[in-house]
Amino acid sequence: MAVILDGKALSAKFRQNIKEETSALKEKTGKAPGIAVILAGDDAASSVYVNSKEKAAIECGFYSVVERISADVTTSDVLKLVEKFNNDEKIHGILVQLPLPSACDEKTILRAIKAEKDVDGFHPYNVGLLNIGEDCLMPCTPFGVMNMMADYGIDIAGKNAVVVGRSNIVGKPIAAMLLKANATVTVCHSKTKDLSGVCAKADILVAAIGKAKFIKKEFVKDGAVVIDVGINRVDGKLCGDVDFEDVKDKCSYITPVPGGVGPMTITTLMQNTLKAFKFIEKL
C-alpha cells in the first residue's frame, strides 16, 4: 500500500507558518499582505472557490477584498477593476477568477495584471521566468504539488517524470518545475502514441487531463510516485484522473482525491501573496 500524500494536513501546517510570518511582518512594518479577487457572474463552483480563498486569506491575517460583479460585464469593466487594484498600495496580489463570462477577453484581462501582483502565475512575464528557471510567482496548483513532494522528502533529481496533460495551468508549468528540479521530463497529451507504455516508465507520474479514473495500474510502474491533479464528479462523488483503488497497491506514494492536491492550491495562493508582499514592500 502506497504512502498517501495528505494535502489537508500539509496545507494546515503551511498555513500556520504563513500566519506566523505574516504576524511578525505586520508587527515589524504595520502592513499586511493584501489580496483582491475579482469574481464575475454566478458560477456556483467559482463562488465556492472564491469563498474558500477569502476564508484562507483572513485566516492567514491578510487584508482581503472580493469584488463580485454581474455576468453581463464587458472586458472594459473588468480592466477598470484590475487597474484599480494595480494602483492600490494595500493590494499585493490580484486574482481574476476563471472562467470569465464569454463577453470578456480573458487573455487581455490576465495580461493587464501587474506581473509582481500576478499571484496566479499566469502573466506571460512570470511564465517566461519560470521557463528559464528564474525566481517568479508560479501557478498555484503545480507549485503546491512541488511543495508537497519536497515536504514528503520525495527525491526528484535524475528521475523520469511523465506529465499527462499540457494545459497552461498545470501541465506545462509543472513540467518546467520538474525540469528545474533536475528530472527528465516527458509531456504527454491526446496525440501521444502508446500512452500507457510511456507512463509505465515514469518514476513520477502526474495526471492532469480531466478524465475520471483514466490512469489504471497498467499505466503505473512499480514503486512510482503518482500525483493526481484531476477533479471530476461521478455519480455525485469527487474522483481524480487516477483510478485510486486500482493503482494504490502498485505505487510508493499517491495523492487522494479529494484531500490531496486540492487543499494545496489555495495554500500556495497564500504563499504567493506573502511572497508578492515581501517583494513589493522590499522586505
C-alpha positions, 0 to 999 in steps of 0.5 A, spaced: 500 500 500 502 506 497 504 512 502 498 517 501 500 524 500 495 528 505 494 535 502 489 537 508 494 536 513 500 539 509 496 545 507 494 546 515 501 546 517 503 551 511 498 555 513 500 556 520 507 558 518 504 563 513 500 566 519 506 566 523 510 570 518 505 574 516 504 576 524 511 578 525 511 582 518 505 586 520 508 587 527 515 589 524 512 594 518 504 595 520 502 592 513 499 586 511 499 582 505 493 584 501 489 580 496 483 582 491 479 577 487 475 579 482 469 574 481 464 575 475 457 572 474 454 566 478 458 560 477 456 556 483 463 552 483 467 559 482 463 562 488 465 556 492 472 557 490 472 564 491 469 563 498 474 558 500 480 563 498 477 569 502 476 564 508 484 562 507 486 569 506 483 572 513 485 566 516 492 567 514 491 575 517 491 578 510 487 584 508 482 581 503 477 584 498 472 580 493 469 584 488 463 580 485 460 583 479 454 581 474 455 576 468 453 581 463 460 585 464 464 587 458 472 586 458 472 594 459 469 593 466 473 588 468 480 592 466 477 598 470 477 593 476 484 590 475 487 597 474 484 599 480 487 594 484 494 595 480 494 602 483 492 600 490 498 600 495 494 595 500 493 590 494 499 585 493 496 580 489 490 580 484 486 574 482 481 574 476 477 568 477 476 563 471 472 562 467 470 569 465 463 570 462 464 569 454 463 577 453 470 578 456 477 577 453 480 573 458 487 573 455 487 581 455 484 581 462 490 576 465 495 580 461 493 587 464 495 584 471 501 587 474 506 581 473 509 582 481 501 582 483 500 576 478 499 571 484 496 566 479 502 565 475 499 566 469 502 573 466 506 571 460 512 575 464 512 570 470 511 564 465 517 566 461 521 566 468 519 560 470 521 557 463 528 559 464 528 557 471 528 564 474 525 566 481 517 568 479 510 567 482 508 560 479 501 557 478 498 555 484 496 548 483 503 545 480 507 549 485 503 546 491 504 539 488 512 541 488 511 543 495 508 537 497 513 532 494 519 536 497 515 536 504 514 528 503 522 528 502 520 525 495 527 525 491 526 528 484 533 529 481 535 524 475 528 521 475 523 520 469 517 524 470 511 523 465 506 529 465 499 527 462 496 533 460 499 540 457 494 545 459 497 552 461 495 551 468 498 545 470 501 541 465 506 545 462 508 549 468 509 543 472 513 540 467 518 546 467 518 545 475 520 538 474 525 540 469 528 545 474 528 540 479 533 536 475 528 530 472 527 528 465 521 530 463 516 527 458 509 531 456 504 527 454 497 529 451 491 526 446 496 525 440 501 521 444 502 514 441 502 508 446 500 512 452 500 507 457 507 504 455 510 511 456 507 512 463 509 505 465 516 508 465 515 514 469 518 514 476 513 520 477 507 520 474 502 526 474 495 526 471 492 532 469 487 531 463 480 531 466 478 524 465 475 520 471 479 514 473 483 514 466 490 512 469 489 504 471 495 500 474 497 498 467 499 505 466 503 505 473 510 502 474 512 499 480 514 503 486 512 510 482 510 516 485 503 518 482 500 525 483 493 526 481 491 533 479 484 531 476 477 533 479 471 530 476 464 528 479 461 521 478 455 519 480 455 525 485 462 523 488 469 527 487 474 522 483 481 524 480 484 522 473 487 516 477 483 510 478 485 510 486 483 503 488 486 500 482 493 503 482 494 504 490 497 497 491 502 498 485 505 505 487 510 508 493 506 514 494 499 517 491 495 523 492 487 522 494 482 525 491 479 529 494 484 531 500 490 531 496 492 536 491 486 540 492 487 543 499 494 545 496 492 550 491 489 555 495 495 554 500 500 556 495 495 562 493 497 564 500 504 563 499 504 567 493 501 573 496 506 573 502 511 572 497 508 578 492 508 582 499 515 581 501 517 583 494 513 589 493 514 592 500 522 590 499 522 586 505 
